[in-house]
């Protein structure tokens, strides 16, 4: 139900950056764990929404990248949300395989501040 004081519009389109990309946060739907941050262009977003298999844009390869196509660590789309500014996507996904990170870890976020530097945390 929409709050009477809300100023949010009823519709919003993604705001692509100068390269035609938008940052995407992938979150495990079952646990809420943040898995990774990646990028999408319009084609990657359309493929993801149409197929239900998450596809990103690889900035290093300058090509579409279906998550897990070579590693088997795929992501199935559960839901997609655009933030209030239209400049970031949040995907809730079902992560399959060892994890989301190319290092083989479950998540890409495993460095924590310690004694003035960022240190690798051991996996739980």
ABEGO torsion letter per residue (X at the ends): XBBAABABBABBBBBBBAAGBBBBBBBBAAAGBBABBBBBBAAAAAAAAAAGBBBBBBAAAGBBBBBGAAAGBBBBBABBBBBAAGABBBBBBBBBEAEABAAGBABABABBBBGGBBBBBBBX
